[in-house]
Amino acid sequence: MARIVLIEDSPTDRAVFTQWLRRAGHEVLEADNAEDGLQLVRDQVPQLVLMDVVLPGMSGFQATRAMARDAAIKHIPVIIVSTKAMETDKAWGLRQGAADYIVKPPREDELIARINELVA
């Protein structure tokens, strides 16, 4: 199906999301911080990025904004998946350039459906 870059610092969340994505037929490339994740996005040019917000160093909001400002990768949709559940967090994430915002913990079927909508 699609090549997806997963930027998530929690080993547990990274393992769970990777399992779900692979079970749905997607290829998953992983990074545990935004800087490495952005480099992976530039090198691999995936069809979608799943982005946590609270990351070591650069935040997911900052990384999403960096992608939106980079002509080579701004076309790649970003879904933010975060424990930050306030409406203001969601609005801020979308304002930074995210295509969608999902609050953790997501349901597997919901996450896969929303990914598939964006990579179809």
C-alpha positions as CSV (number, residue, x, y, z in Angstrom):
1,M,0.0,0.0,0.0
2,A,1.8,3.1,1.2
3,R,5.2,4.0,2.6
4,I,4.7,5.7,6.0
5,V,7.3,7.5,8.2
6,L,6.4,7.1,11.9
7,I,8.0,9.7,14.1
8,E,7.3,8.6,17.7
9,D,9.7,8.5,20.7
10,S,7.7,6.0,22.8
11,P,9.1,2.5,22.0
12,T,5.7,1.0,23.0
13,D,3.6,3.3,20.8
14,R,6.1,2.9,18.0
15,A,5.8,-0.9,18.2
16,V,2.0,-0.9,18.4
17,F,1.5,1.6,15.5
18,T,4.1,-0.3,13.4
19,Q,2.3,-3.6,13.9
20,W,-1.1,-2.0,13.0
21,L,0.3,-0.4,9.9
22,R,2.1,-3.5,8.6
23,R,-1.0,-5.6,9.3
24,A,-2.8,-3.1,7.0
25,G,-0.2,-3.7,4.3
26,H,1.8,-0.5,4.7
27,E,5.6,-0.2,4.7
28,V,6.8,1.6,7.9
29,L,10.0,3.6,8.4
30,E,10.6,4.7,12.0
31,A,12.3,7.6,13.8
32,D,12.4,8.3,17.5
33,N,12.9,12.1,17.1
34,A,11.8,14.9,14.8
35,E,15.2,15.7,13.4
36,D,15.9,12.1,12.3
37,G,12.3,11.8,11.1
38,L,12.6,14.8,8.9
39,Q,15.7,13.5,7.3
40,L,14.0,10.1,6.7
41,V,11.1,12.0,5.1
42,R,13.5,13.9,2.8
43,D,15.4,10.7,1.9
44,Q,12.5,8.3,1.4
45,V,9.6,10.6,0.3
46,P,6.8,8.6,1.9
47,Q,3.1,8.9,1.1
48,L,2.3,9.9,4.7
49,V,3.9,10.8,8.1
50,L,2.5,9.9,11.5
51,M,3.9,12.4,14.0
52,D,3.9,12.5,17.7
53,V,3.9,16.0,19.3
54,V,6.0,15.6,22.4
55,L,9.4,14.5,21.1
56,P,13.0,15.1,22.3
57,G,14.5,18.2,20.8
58,M,12.2,19.6,18.1
59,S,8.5,19.1,18.7
60,G,6.1,17.5,16.4
61,F,4.4,20.8,15.8
62,Q,7.8,22.3,14.8
63,A,8.5,19.4,12.5
64,T,5.1,19.6,10.9
65,R,5.7,23.3,10.2
66,A,9.1,22.6,8.8
67,M,7.6,20.1,6.4
68,A,4.9,22.5,5.3
69,R,7.6,25.1,4.5
70,D,9.8,22.7,2.5
71,A,8.8,22.7,-1.2
72,A,10.3,19.2,-1.7
73,I,8.1,17.5,1.0
74,K,5.2,19.9,1.7
75,H,2.8,17.7,-0.4
76,I,3.2,14.8,2.1
77,P,0.3,14.6,4.5
78,V,1.0,14.6,8.2
79,I,-1.3,13.0,10.8
80,I,-0.5,14.1,14.3
81,V,-1.1,11.4,16.9
82,S,-0.7,12.9,20.4
83,T,-1.8,12.7,24.0
84,K,-2.4,16.4,23.8
85,A,-6.2,16.4,23.7
86,M,-7.2,20.0,24.0
87,E,-9.1,21.6,21.1
88,T,-6.4,24.3,21.0
89,D,-3.7,21.7,20.5
90,K,-5.7,20.2,17.6
91,A,-6.3,23.6,16.1
92,W,-2.6,24.5,16.4
93,G,-1.5,21.2,14.8
94,L,-3.8,21.7,11.9
95,R,-2.6,25.3,11.6
96,Q,1.0,24.1,11.4
97,G,0.1,22.0,8.3
98,A,-1.2,18.7,9.6
99,A,-3.8,17.0,7.5
100,D,-5.4,15.3,10.6
101,Y,-5.0,15.1,14.3
102,I,-5.8,12.0,16.4
103,V,-5.7,11.8,20.2
104,K,-3.9,8.9,21.8
105,P,-4.7,6.2,22.3
106,P,-6.4,5.7,18.9
107,R,-8.4,2.7,17.9
108,E,-6.7,0.6,15.3
109,D,-9.6,0.7,12.9
110,E,-9.9,4.5,13.2
111,L,-6.2,5.1,12.7
112,I,-6.0,2.8,9.6
113,A,-9.2,4.3,8.1
114,R,-7.9,7.9,8.4
115,I,-4.5,6.9,7.0
116,N,-6.1,5.1,4.1
117,E,-8.3,8.2,3.3
118,L,-5.2,10.3,2.9
119,V,-3.1,7.8,0.9
120,A,-5.8,6.6,-1.5
